[in-house]
Amino acid sequence: MGVKKVLGSLAPIAFAAFFSISPAENAFALSKQATDFLLSISIDPASANVKLADQDGIIKTEYRGDPEEYSLESLAAAKKTNGVKCFIETRAFIRNLKADFSRTEKVGPGHPLYSCSYLLYLTVEERKLAAKKF
């Protein structure tokens, strides 16, 4: 059996495997309930920051020594207006911080995160990095 024939017979398997492990745009699509809640609090569910916050999935962290898990979906399902807003802002902040630490502004009065309990929506490792900007 020639190399072309072996590779040719593997092509459908490789194609299927690639698409089963590749992130799909809608892999983290918000539920209708979560989307409706975002709209009710004037947040565009199609905005880039919302999509990226949703793609961050479940944030596993600790709060005062207790394990905690947060996601945009769970906060929206629980109708936590401030939690949703802060989750989106926090995830955008940490994404920017990781991408360009020196150009990410410090958080102080007037910054969208200043009034958020931002620590809730960061992993323990992300908190260590973010602490340098607070």
C-alpha positions in Angstrom: 0.0 0.0 0.0 1.5 3.3 -1.1 2.0 6.4 1.1 -0.6 8.3 -0.8 -3.2 5.6 -0.3 -2.5 5.4 3.5 -2.6 9.2 3.9 -5.6 9.5 1.7 -7.5 6.9 3.8 -6.6 8.8 7.0 -7.8 12.2 5.6 -11.4 11.9 6.7 -10.3 10.8 10.2 -7.8 13.6 10.5 -10.4 16.1 9.3 -13.0 14.9 11.9 -10.4 14.9 14.6 -9.3 18.4 13.8 -12.8 19.8 14.0 -13.7 17.9 17.1 -10.8 19.5 19.0 -10.8 22.9 17.3 -12.5 25.7 19.2 -15.7 26.6 17.5 -17.1 30.1 17.5 -20.3 28.9 19.1 -18.7 26.4 21.5 -19.4 28.7 24.4 -22.6 30.3 23.1 -24.7 31.7 25.9 -28.1 30.2 26.6 -31.2 32.1 25.5 -31.9 32.8 29.2 -28.5 34.3 29.7 -28.7 36.3 26.4 -32.1 37.6 27.3 -30.8 38.7 30.7 -27.8 40.5 29.1 -30.2 42.4 26.8 -32.4 43.3 29.8 -29.4 45.1 31.4 -28.4 46.8 28.2 -25.4 44.6 27.4 -24.9 43.4 23.9 -24.4 39.6 23.9 -22.7 39.9 20.5 -20.0 42.3 21.7 -16.4 41.2 21.5 -15.9 41.5 25.3 -19.0 39.4 26.1 -18.0 36.7 23.6 -14.4 36.6 25.0 -15.7 36.5 28.6 -18.0 33.7 27.7 -15.1 31.8 26.0 -13.1 32.1 29.2 -15.6 29.5 30.5 -15.6 28.6 34.2 -13.1 30.5 36.3 -12.0 28.3 39.1 -10.6 30.3 42.0 -10.6 30.8 45.7 -12.3 33.3 47.9 -11.2 33.5 51.5 -9.8 30.0 51.3 -12.9 28.4 49.8 -13.0 27.1 46.2 -15.3 29.1 43.9 -16.4 28.8 40.3 -17.8 31.6 38.2 -18.8 32.0 34.6 -20.7 34.5 32.5 -23.4 31.9 32.0 -23.9 31.2 35.7 -23.9 34.8 36.7 -26.4 35.7 34.0 -28.6 32.7 34.9 -28.6 33.9 38.5 -29.5 37.4 37.2 -26.6 39.0 39.0 -26.4 42.3 37.2 -23.3 43.6 38.9 -21.6 40.2 38.8 -22.2 40.0 35.0 -20.9 43.5 34.4 -17.8 43.0 36.6 -17.1 39.5 35.2 -17.0 41.0 31.6 -14.8 43.9 32.7 -12.5 41.8 34.8 -12.0 39.2 32.0 -11.3 42.0 29.5 -8.8 43.6 31.9 -6.9 40.4 32.6 -6.8 39.6 28.9 -5.3 43.1 28.1 -2.9 42.8 31.0 -1.6 39.4 29.8 -1.3 40.7 26.2 0.5 44.0 27.1 1.3 44.5 30.7 3.1 47.8 30.4 0.3 49.5 28.4 -2.5 48.3 30.6 -3.7 51.2 32.8 -3.7 51.0 36.6 -7.1 50.5 38.3 -8.1 53.5 40.3 -11.0 55.9 40.7 -12.9 56.2 37.5 -11.8 52.8 36.1 -14.7 50.4 35.4 -13.1 47.8 37.7 -12.6 50.2 40.7 -16.0 49.4 42.1 -16.0 45.7 41.2 -14.9 42.9 43.5 -12.5 42.1 40.7 -10.7 39.4 42.6 -13.7 37.1 42.5 -13.4 36.7 38.7 -9.7 36.0 38.5 -7.8 32.8 39.1 -5.3 32.8 41.9 -2.4 33.2 39.4 -4.2 36.0 37.6 -4.7 37.8 40.9 -0.9 37.9 41.5 -0.4 39.5 38.1 -3.4 42.0 38.5 -2.2 43.0 42.0 0.7 44.9 40.3 -1.9 47.2 38.6 -4.0 48.0 41.6 
